[in-house]
Every structure is written in structure tokens, then in C-alpha cells.
């Protein structure tokens, strides 16, 4: 049984890729928030727009899957 995943280089690489993935997701989400004609935060939180919340959740998962596949 090998413990290659416990090596410092592997852990550091995983952390770097995780930070890159979160940064790419954040940039993509900000871009999508800017190109929509209304404020997503106000619509979801203040106006309780559940349909928009589901669309944004699906979009977020889609972006995350694409980023994870690109990093993998």
C-alpha cells in the first residue's frame, strides 16, 4: 500500500489547483453576474426568487464541473 498522496509535493499541487479552480469559478461567476440585466444577489436574497436561485445553482455547478475537468 503506497502513500504517494501524502508527499508534500502532491499536497501542495492539490492545494494550488484547488485555489486556481476557485479563482476561475469566482471570475466566471462575476462575469455572468455583470452580463445579466439585473442584480443576482438582490433578486435571490431580497426578493426570494427561487427560480433564479435554481438557475444560478445549476450554472455554478456547470462551471465547477468544467473547471474540475480542465484541471484534472
mmCIF file as gemmi writes it, N, C-alpha and C atoms, coordinates in Angstrom:
data_model
loop_
_atom_site.group_PDB
_atom_site.id
_atom_site.type_symbol
_atom_site.label_atom_id
_atom_site.label_alt_id
_atom_site.label_comp_id
_atom_site.label_asym_id
_atom_site.label_entity_id
_atom_site.label_seq_id
_atom_site.pdbx_PDB_ins_code
_atom_site.Cartn_x
_atom_site.Cartn_y
_atom_site.Cartn_z
_atom_site.occupancy
_atom_site.B_iso_or_equiv
_atom_site.pdbx_formal_charge
_atom_site.auth_seq_id
_atom_site.auth_asym_id
_atom_site.pdbx_PDB_model_num
ATOM 1 N N . UNK Axp A 1 ? 0.854 -1.175 0 1 0 ? 1 A 1
ATOM 2 C CA . UNK Axp A 1 ? 0 0 0 1 0 ? 1 A 1
ATOM 3 C C . UNK Axp A 1 ? 0.897 1.235 0 1 0 ? 1 A 1
ATOM 4 N N . UNK Axp A 2 ? 0.735 2.074 -1.009 1 0 ? 2 A 1
ATOM 5 C CA . UNK Axp A 2 ? 1.576 3.256 -1.115 1 0 ? 2 A 1
ATOM 6 C C . UNK Axp A 2 ? 0.914 4.497 -0.546 1 0 ? 2 A 1
ATOM 7 N N . UNK Axp A 3 ? 1.745 5.367 -0.087 1 0 ? 3 A 1
ATOM 8 C CA . UNK Axp A 3 ? 1.257 6.639 0.463 1 0 ? 3 A 1
ATOM 9 C C . UNK Axp A 3 ? 1.796 7.811 -0.364 1 0 ? 3 A 1
ATOM 10 N N . UNK Axp A 4 ? 1.707 7.65 -1.694 1 0 ? 4 A 1
ATOM 11 C CA . UNK Axp A 4 ? 2.202 8.711 -2.571 1 0 ? 4 A 1
ATOM 12 C C . UNK Axp A 4 ? 1.428 10.007 -2.396 1 0 ? 4 A 1
ATOM 13 N N . UNK Axp A 5 ? 0.161 9.905 -2.005 1 0 ? 5 A 1
ATOM 14 C CA . UNK Axp A 5 ? -0.674 11.094 -1.856 1 0 ? 5 A 1
ATOM 15 C C . UNK Axp A 5 ? -0.323 11.887 -0.609 1 0 ? 5 A 1
ATOM 16 N N . UNK Axp A 6 ? 0.532 11.355 0.265 1 0 ? 6 A 1
ATOM 17 C CA . UNK Axp A 6 ? 0.949 12.081 1.465 1 0 ? 6 A 1
ATOM 18 C C . UNK Axp A 6 ? 2.23 12.884 1.265 1 0 ? 6 A 1
ATOM 19 N N . UNK Axp A 7 ? 2.808 12.795 0.095 1 0 ? 7 A 1
ATOM 20 C CA . UNK Axp A 7 ? 4.042 13.54 -0.168 1 0 ? 7 A 1
ATOM 21 C C . UNK Axp A 7 ? 3.73 15.038 -0.221 1 0 ? 7 A 1
ATOM 22 N N . UNK Axp A 8 ? 4.652 15.87 0.272 1 0 ? 8 A 1
ATOM 23 C CA . UNK Axp A 8 ? 4.404 17.324 0.286 1 0 ? 8 A 1
ATOM 24 C C . UNK Axp A 8 ? 4.147 17.913 -1.101 1 0 ? 8 A 1
ATOM 25 N N . UNK Axp A 9 ? 4.815 17.4 -2.113 1 0 ? 9 A 1
ATOM 26 C CA . UNK Axp A 9 ? 4.611 17.916 -3.468 1 0 ? 9 A 1
ATOM 27 C C . UNK Axp A 9 ? 3.209 17.662 -3.984 1 0 ? 9 A 1
ATOM 28 N N . UNK Axp A 10 ? 2.673 16.504 -3.665 1 0 ? 10 A 1
ATOM 29 C CA . UNK Axp A 10 ? 1.315 16.156 -4.102 1 0 ? 10 A 1
ATOM 30 C C . UNK Axp A 10 ? 0.29 17.025 -3.377 1 0 ? 10 A 1
ATOM 31 N N . UNK Axp A 11 ? 0.484 17.2 -2.082 1 0 ? 11 A 1
ATOM 32 C CA . UNK Axp A 11 ? -0.439 18.032 -1.301 1 0 ? 11 A 1
ATOM 33 C C . UNK Axp A 11 ? -0.378 19.478 -1.767 1 0 ? 11 A 1
ATOM 34 N N . UNK Axp A 12 ? 0.819 19.986 -2 1 0 ? 12 A 1
ATOM 35 C CA . UNK Axp A 12 ? 0.971 21.366 -2.473 1 0 ? 12 A 1
ATOM 36 C C . UNK Axp A 12 ? 0.338 21.544 -3.852 1 0 ? 12 A 1
ATOM 37 N N . UNK Axp A 13 ? 0.537 20.578 -4.741 1 0 ? 13 A 1
ATOM 38 C CA . UNK Axp A 13 ? -0.076 20.649 -6.066 1 0 ? 13 A 1
ATOM 39 C C . UNK Axp A 13 ? -1.592 20.648 -5.99 1 0 ? 13 A 1
ATOM 40 N N . UNK Axp A 14 ? -2.137 19.819 -5.103 1 0 ? 14 A 1
ATOM 41 C CA . UNK Axp A 14 ? -3.588 19.776 -4.931 1 0 ? 14 A 1
ATOM 42 C C . UNK Axp A 14 ? -4.126 21.107 -4.406 1 0 ? 14 A 1
ATOM 43 N N . UNK Axp A 15 ? -3.418 21.687 -3.455 1 0 ? 15 A 1
ATOM 44 C CA . UNK Axp A 15 ? -3.851 22.983 -2.923 1 0 ? 15 A 1
ATOM 45 C C . UNK Axp A 15 ? -3.777 24.085 -3.978 1 0 ? 15 A 1
ATOM 46 N N . UNK Axp A 16 ? -2.728 24.077 -4.771 1 0 ? 16 A 1
ATOM 47 C CA . UNK Axp A 16 ? -2.587 25.093 -5.822 1 0 ? 16 A 1
ATOM 48 C C . UNK Axp A 16 ? -3.711 24.947 -6.85 1 0 ? 16 A 1
ATOM 49 N N . UNK Axp A 17 ? -3.992 23.718 -7.277 1 0 ? 17 A 1
ATOM 50 C CA . UNK Axp A 17 ? -5.064 23.507 -8.242 1 0 ? 17 A 1
ATOM 51 C C . UNK Axp A 17 ? -6.431 23.868 -7.652 1 0 ? 17 A 1
ATOM 52 N N . UNK Axp A 18 ? -6.618 23.621 -6.366 1 0 ? 18 A 1
ATOM 53 C CA . UNK Axp A 18 ? -7.878 23.993 -5.729 1 0 ? 18 A 1
ATOM 54 C C . UNK Axp A 18 ? -8.053 25.507 -5.722 1 0 ? 18 A 1
ATOM 55 N N . UNK Axp A 19 ? -6.994 26.236 -5.407 1 0 ? 19 A 1
ATOM 56 C CA . UNK Axp A 19 ? -7.062 27.703 -5.398 1 0 ? 19 A 1
ATOM 57 C C . UNK Axp A 19 ? -7.298 28.229 -6.809 1 0 ? 19 A 1
ATOM 58 N N . UNK Axp A 20 ? -6.63 27.651 -7.788 1 0 ? 20 A 1
ATOM 59 C CA . UNK Axp A 20 ? -6.842 28.071 -9.179 1 0 ? 20 A 1
ATOM 60 C C . UNK Axp A 20 ? -8.277 27.802 -9.602 1 0 ? 20 A 1
ATOM 61 N N . UNK Axp A 21 ? -8.821 26.64 -9.229 1 0 ? 21 A 1
ATOM 62 C CA . UNK Axp A 21 ? -10.204 26.306 -9.577 1 0 ? 21 A 1
ATOM 63 C C . UNK Axp A 21 ? -11.197 27.26 -8.961 1 0 ? 21 A 1
ATOM 64 N N . UNK Axp A 22 ? -11.007 27.599 -7.691 1 0 ? 22 A 1
ATOM 65 C CA . UNK Axp A 22 ? -11.91 28.542 -7.023 1 0 ? 22 A 1
ATOM 66 C C . UNK Axp A 22 ? -11.8 29.927 -7.666 1 0 ? 22 A 1
ATOM 67 N N . UNK Axp A 23 ? -10.592 30.341 -8.013 1 0 ? 23 A 1
ATOM 68 C CA . UNK Axp A 23 ? -10.406 31.652 -8.644 1 0 ? 23 A 1
ATOM 69 C C . UNK Axp A 23 ? -11.079 31.708 -10.017 1 0 ? 23 A 1
ATOM 70 N N . UNK Axp A 24 ? -10.929 30.656 -10.798 1 0 ? 24 A 1
ATOM 71 C CA . UNK Axp A 24 ? -11.568 30.628 -12.123 1 0 ? 24 A 1
ATOM 72 C C . UNK Axp A 24 ? -13.089 30.638 -11.972 1 0 ? 24 A 1
ATOM 73 N N . UNK Axp A 25 ? -13.607 29.871 -11.009 1 0 ? 25 A 1
ATOM 74 C CA . UNK Axp A 25 ? -15.048 29.877 -10.771 1 0 ? 25 A 1
ATOM 75 C C . UNK Axp A 25 ? -15.534 31.262 -10.368 1 0 ? 25 A 1
ATOM 76 N N . UNK Axp A 26 ? -14.816 31.913 -9.465 1 0 ? 26 A 1
ATOM 77 C CA . UNK Axp A 26 ? -15.211 33.237 -8.999 1 0 ? 26 A 1
ATOM 78 C C . UNK Axp A 26 ? -15.218 34.244 -10.151 1 0 ? 26 A 1
ATOM 79 N N . UNK Axp A 27 ? -14.185 34.22 -10.99 1 0 ? 27 A 1
ATOM 80 C CA . UNK Axp A 27 ? -14.124 35.143 -12.131 1 0 ? 27 A 1
ATOM 81 C C . UNK Axp A 27 ? -15.285 34.873 -13.095 1 0 ? 27 A 1
ATOM 82 N N . UNK Axp A 28 ? -15.568 33.596 -13.372 1 0 ? 28 A 1
ATOM 83 C CA . UNK Axp A 28 ? -16.673 33.266 -14.275 1 0 ? 28 A 1
ATOM 84 C C . UNK Axp A 28 ? -18.007 33.718 -13.687 1 0 ? 28 A 1
ATOM 85 N N . UNK Axp A 29 ? -18.194 33.541 -12.389 1 0 ? 29 A 1
ATOM 86 C CA . UNK Axp A 29 ? -19.445 33.953 -11.763 1 0 ? 29 A 1
ATOM 87 C C . UNK Axp A 29 ? -19.598 35.471 -11.793 1 0 ? 29 A 1
ATOM 88 N N . UNK Axp A 30 ? -18.523 36.208 -11.542 1 0 ? 30 A 1
ATOM 89 C CA . UNK Axp A 30 ? -18.584 37.677 -11.587 1 0 ? 30 A 1
ATOM 90 C C . UNK Axp A 30 ? -18.909 38.148 -13.001 1 0 ? 30 A 1
ATOM 91 N N . UNK Axp A 31 ? -18.319 37.514 -13.993 1 0 ? 31 A 1
ATOM 92 C CA . UNK Axp A 31 ? -18.603 37.892 -15.385 1 0 ? 31 A 1
ATOM 93 C C . UNK Axp A 31 ? -20.072 37.642 -15.713 1 0 ? 31 A 1
ATOM 94 N N . UNK Axp A 32 ? -20.59 36.505 -15.314 1 0 ? 32 A 1
ATOM 95 C CA . UNK Axp A 32 ? -22.003 36.206 -15.584 1 0 ? 32 A 1
ATOM 96 C C . UNK Axp A 32 ? -22.909 37.155 -14.809 1 0 ? 32 A 1
ATOM 97 N N . UNK Axp A 33 ? -22.515 37.501 -13.585 1 0 ? 33 A 1
ATOM 98 C CA . UNK Axp A 33 ? -23.309 38.454 -12.806 1 0 ? 33 A 1
ATOM 99 C C . UNK Axp A 33 ? -23.328 39.82 -13.481 1 0 ? 33 A 1
ATOM 100 N N . UNK Axp A 34 ? -22.224 40.221 -14.089 1 0 ? 34 A 1
ATOM 101 C CA . UNK Axp A 34 ? -22.163 41.527 -14.751 1 0 ? 34 A 1
ATOM 102 C C . UNK Axp A 34 ? -22.955 41.566 -16.055 1 0 ? 34 A 1
ATOM 103 N N . UNK Axp A 35 ? -23.042 40.439 -16.764 1 0 ? 35 A 1
ATOM 104 C CA . UNK Axp A 35 ? -23.729 40.478 -18.059 1 0 ? 35 A 1
ATOM 105 C C . UNK Axp A 35 ? -25.237 40.244 -17.932 1 0 ? 35 A 1
ATOM 106 N N . UNK Axp A 36 ? -25.707 39.858 -16.751 1 0 ? 36 A 1
ATOM 107 C CA . UNK Axp A 36 ? -27.152 39.73 -16.567 1 0 ? 36 A 1
ATOM 108 C C . UNK Axp A 36 ? -27.761 41.12 -16.385 1 0 ? 36 A 1
ATOM 109 N N . UNK Axp A 37 ? -28.998 41.303 -16.821 1 0 ? 37 A 1
ATOM 110 C CA . UNK Axp A 37 ? -29.589 42.647 -16.782 1 0 ? 37 A 1
ATOM 111 C C . UNK Axp A 37 ? -30.024 43.11 -15.392 1 0 ? 37 A 1
ATOM 112 N N . UNK Axp A 38 ? -29.902 42.269 -14.367 1 0 ? 38 A 1
ATOM 113 C CA . UNK Axp A 38 ? -30.329 42.656 -13.027 1 0 ? 38 A 1
ATOM 114 C C . UNK Axp A 38 ? -29.328 42.131 -12.01 1 0 ? 38 A 1
ATOM 115 N N . UNK Axp A 39 ? -29.462 42.59 -10.779 1 0 ? 39 A 1
ATOM 116 C CA . UNK Axp A 39 ? -28.557 42.188 -9.71 1 0 ? 39 A 1
ATOM 117 C C . UNK Axp A 39 ? -28.973 40.822 -9.179 1 0 ? 39 A 1
ATOM 118 N N . UNK Axp A 40 ? -28.132 39.821 -9.37 1 0 ? 40 A 1
ATOM 119 C CA . UNK Axp A 40 ? -28.47 38.463 -8.953 1 0 ? 40 A 1
ATOM 120 C C . UNK Axp A 40 ? -28.662 38.358 -7.445 1 0 ? 40 A 1
ATOM 121 N N . UNK Axp A 41 ? -27.793 38.999 -6.683 1 0 ? 41 A 1
ATOM 122 C CA . UNK Axp A 41 ? -27.866 38.9 -5.226 1 0 ? 41 A 1
ATOM 123 C C . UNK Axp A 41 ? -29.202 39.453 -4.708 1 0 ? 41 A 1
ATOM 124 N N . UNK Axp A 42 ? -29.594 40.623 -5.196 1 0 ? 42 A 1
ATOM 125 C CA . UNK Axp A 42 ? -30.843 41.236 -4.738 1 0 ? 42 A 1
ATOM 126 C C . UNK Axp A 42 ? -32.047 40.383 -5.142 1 0 ? 42 A 1
ATOM 127 N N . UNK Axp A 43 ? -32.024 39.85 -6.344 1 0 ? 43 A 1
ATOM 128 C CA . UNK Axp A 43 ? -33.14 39.015 -6.812 1 0 ? 43 A 1
ATOM 129 C C . UNK Axp A 43 ? -33.273 37.741 -5.979 1 0 ? 43 A 1
ATOM 130 N N . UNK Axp A 44 ? -32.146 37.11 -5.659 1 0 ? 44 A 1
ATOM 131 C CA . UNK Axp A 44 ? -32.201 35.835 -4.947 1 0 ? 44 A 1
ATOM 132 C C . UNK Axp A 44 ? -32.455 36.03 -3.456 1 0 ? 44 A 1
ATOM 133 N N . UNK Axp A 45 ? -31.74 36.963 -2.833 1 0 ? 45 A 1
ATOM 134 C CA . UNK Axp A 45 ? -31.813 37.103 -1.376 1 0 ? 45 A 1
ATOM 135 C C . UNK Axp A 45 ? -32.979 37.979 -0.94 1 0 ? 45 A 1
ATOM 136 N N . UNK Axp A 46 ? -33.09 39.159 -1.517 1 0 ? 46 A 1
ATOM 137 C CA . UNK Axp A 46 ? -34.115 40.09 -1.051 1 0 ? 46 A 1
ATOM 138 C C . UNK Axp A 46 ? -35.506 39.765 -1.605 1 0 ? 46 A 1
ATOM 139 N N . UNK Axp A 47 ? -35.573 39.424 -2.881 1 0 ? 47 A 1
ATOM 140 C CA . UNK Axp A 47 ? -36.874 39.152 -3.497 1 0 ? 47 A 1
ATOM 141 C C . UNK Axp A 47 ? -37.255 37.678 -3.444 1 0 ? 47 A 1
ATOM 142 N N . UNK Axp A 48 ? -36.377 36.821 -2.912 1 0 ? 48 A 1
ATOM 143 C CA . UNK Axp A 48 ? -36.638 35.385 -2.752 1 0 ? 48 A 1
ATOM 144 C C . UNK Axp A 48 ? -37.039 34.714 -4.063 1 0 ? 48 A 1
ATOM 145 N N . UNK Axp A 49 ? -36.326 35.011 -5.137 1 0 ? 49 A 1
ATOM 146 C CA . UNK Axp A 49 ? -36.617 34.448 -6.449 1 0 ? 49 A 1
ATOM 147 C C . UNK Axp A 49 ? -36.011 33.041 -6.526 1 0 ? 49 A 1
ATOM 148 N N . UNK Axp A 50 ? -36.827 32.016 -6.231 1 0 ? 50 A 1
ATOM 149 C CA . UNK Axp A 50 ? -36.349 30.632 -6.187 1 0 ? 50 A 1
ATOM 150 C C . UNK Axp A 50 ? -35.959 30.112 -7.563 1 0 ? 50 A 1
ATOM 151 N N . UNK Axp A 51 ? -36.685 30.51 -8.587 1 0 ? 51 A 1
ATOM 152 C CA . UNK Axp A 51 ? -36.372 30.043 -9.936 1 0 ? 51 A 1
ATOM 153 C C . UNK Axp A 51 ? -34.988 30.533 -10.362 1 0 ? 51 A 1
ATOM 154 N N . UNK Axp A 52 ? -34.707 31.798 -10.098 1 0 ? 52 A 1
ATOM 155 C CA . UNK Axp A 52 ? -33.384 32.33 -10.433 1 0 ? 52 A 1
ATOM 156 C C . UNK Axp A 52 ? -32.31 31.67 -9.58 1 0 ? 52 A 1
ATOM 157 N N . UNK Axp A 53 ? -32.623 31.362 -8.329 1 0 ? 53 A 1
ATOM 158 C CA . UNK Axp A 53 ? -31.671 30.668 -7.469 1 0 ? 53 A 1
ATOM 159 C C . UNK Axp A 53 ? -31.3 29.3 -8.019 1 0 ? 53 A 1
ATOM 160 N N . UNK Axp A 54 ? -32.292 28.579 -8.529 1 0 ? 54 A 1
ATOM 161 C CA . UNK Axp A 54 ? -32.021 27.272 -9.126 1 0 ? 54 A 1
ATOM 162 C C . UNK Axp A 54 ? -31.19 27.39 -10.401 1 0 ? 54 A 1
ATOM 163 N N . UNK Axp A 55 ? -31.476 28.409 -11.207 1 0 ? 55 A 1
ATOM 164 C CA . UNK Axp A 55 ? -30.706 28.615 -12.434 1 0 ? 55 A 1
ATOM 165 C C . UNK Axp A 55 ? -29.256 28.958 -12.098 1 0 ? 55 A 1
ATOM 166 N N . UNK Axp A 56 ? -29.052 29.831 -11.112 1 0 ? 56 A 1
ATOM 167 C CA . UNK Axp A 56 ? -27.699 30.204 -10.717 1 0 ? 56 A 1
ATOM 168 C C . UNK Axp A 56 ? -26.97 29.005 -10.105 1 0 ? 56 A 1
ATOM 169 N N . UNK Axp A 57 ? -27.67 28.179 -9.335 1 0 ? 57 A 1
ATOM 170 C CA . UNK Axp A 57 ? -27.057 26.982 -8.758 1 0 ? 57 A 1
ATOM 171 C C . UNK Axp A 57 ? -26.622 26.008 -9.855 1 0 ? 57 A 1
ATOM 172 N N . UNK Axp A 58 ? -27.478 25.799 -10.841 1 0 ? 58 A 1
ATOM 173 C CA . UNK Axp A 58 ? -27.13 24.915 -11.949 1 0 ? 58 A 1
ATOM 174 C C . UNK Axp A 58 ? -25.953 25.473 -12.744 1 0 ? 58 A 1
ATOM 175 N N . UNK Axp A 59 ? -25.954 26.788 -12.959 1 0 ? 59 A 1
ATOM 176 C CA . UNK Axp A 59 ? -24.849 27.418 -13.671 1 0 ? 59 A 1
ATOM 177 C C . UNK Axp A 59 ? -23.552 27.262 -12.884 1 0 ? 59 A 1
ATOM 178 N N . UNK Axp A 60 ? -23.627 27.426 -11.574 1 0 ? 60 A 1
ATOM 179 C CA . UNK Axp A 60 ? -22.44 27.289 -10.736 1 0 ? 60 A 1
ATOM 180 C C . UNK Axp A 60 ? -21.889 25.865 -10.788 1 0 ? 60 A 1
ATOM 181 N N . UNK Axp A 61 ? -22.765 24.889 -10.699 1 0 ? 61 A 1
ATOM 182 C CA . UNK Axp A 61 ? -22.322 23.5 -10.794 1 0 ? 61 A 1
ATOM 183 C C . UNK Axp A 61 ? -21.707 23.202 -12.159 1 0 ? 61 A 1
ATOM 184 N N . UNK Axp A 62 ? -22.298 23.742 -13.209 1 0 ? 62 A 1
ATOM 185 C CA . UNK Axp A 62 ? -21.746 23.55 -14.545 1 0 ? 62 A 1
ATOM 186 C C . UNK Axp A 62 ? -20.358 24.134 -14.693 1 0 ? 62 A 1
ATOM 187 N N . UNK Axp A 63 ? -20.169 25.338 -14.182 1 0 ? 63 A 1
ATOM 188 C CA . UNK Axp A 63 ? -18.853 25.971 -14.23 1 0 ? 63 A 1
ATOM 189 C C . UNK Axp A 63 ? -17.843 25.151 -13.424 1 0 ? 63 A 1
ATOM 190 N N . UNK Axp A 64 ? -18.275 24.674 -12.254 1 0 ? 64 A 1
ATOM 191 C CA . UNK Axp A 64 ? -17.367 23.883 -11.403 1 0 ? 64 A 1
ATOM 192 C C . UNK Axp A 64 ? -16.965 22.577 -12.078 1 0 ? 64 A 1
ATOM 193 N N . UNK Axp A 65 ? -17.897 21.927 -12.755 1 0 ? 65 A 1
ATOM 194 C CA . UNK Axp A 65 ? -17.576 20.677 -13.447 1 0 ? 65 A 1
ATOM 195 C C . UNK Axp A 65 ? -16.584 20.939 -14.578 1 0 ? 65 A 1
ATOM 196 N N . UNK Axp A 66 ? -16.783 22.019 -15.31 1 0 ? 66 A 1
ATOM 197 C CA . UNK Axp A 66 ? -15.869 22.358 -16.406 1 0 ? 66 A 1
ATOM 198 C C . UNK Axp A 66 ? -14.477 22.671 -15.869 1 0 ? 66 A 1
ATOM 199 N N . UNK Axp A 67 ? -14.397 23.449 -14.789 1 0 ? 67 A 1
ATOM 200 C CA . UNK Axp A 67 ? -13.097 23.784 -14.2 1 0 ? 67 A 1
ATOM 201 C C . UNK Axp A 67 ? -12.412 22.533 -13.662 1 0 ? 67 A 1
ATOM 202 N N . UNK Axp A 68 ? -13.17 21.66 -12.994 1 0 ? 68 A 1
ATOM 203 C CA . UNK Axp A 68 ? -12.586 20.427 -12.46 1 0 ? 68 A 1
ATOM 204 C C . UNK Axp A 68 ? -12.072 19.525 -13.578 1 0 ? 68 A 1
ATOM 205 N N . UNK Axp A 69 ? -12.826 19.42 -14.659 1 0 ? 69 A 1
ATOM 206 C CA . UNK Axp A 69 ? -12.389 18.595 -15.786 1 0 ? 69 A 1
ATOM 207 C C . UNK Axp A 69 ? -11.145 19.185 -16.45 1 0 ? 69 A 1
ATOM 208 N N . UNK Axp A 70 ? -11.088 20.502 -16.536 1 0 ? 70 A 1
ATOM 209 C CA . UNK Axp A 70 ? -9.912 21.143 -17.149 1 0 ? 70 A 1
ATOM 210 C C . UNK Axp A 70 ? -8.67 20.957 -16.281 1 0 ? 70 A 1
ATOM 211 N N . UNK Axp A 71 ? -8.836 21.009 -14.979 1 0 ? 71 A 1
ATOM 212 C CA . UNK Axp A 71 ? -7.692 20.839 -14.08 1 0 ? 71 A 1
ATOM 213 C C . UNK Axp A 71 ? -7.267 19.377 -14.01 1 0 ? 71 A 1
ATOM 214 N N . UNK Axp A 72 ? -8.235 18.48 -14.072 1 0 ? 72 A 1
ATOM 215 C CA . UNK Axp A 72 ? -7.926 17.06 -13.97 1 0 ? 72 A 1
ATOM 216 C C . UNK Axp A 72 ? -7.113 16.639 -15.161 1 0 ? 72 A 1
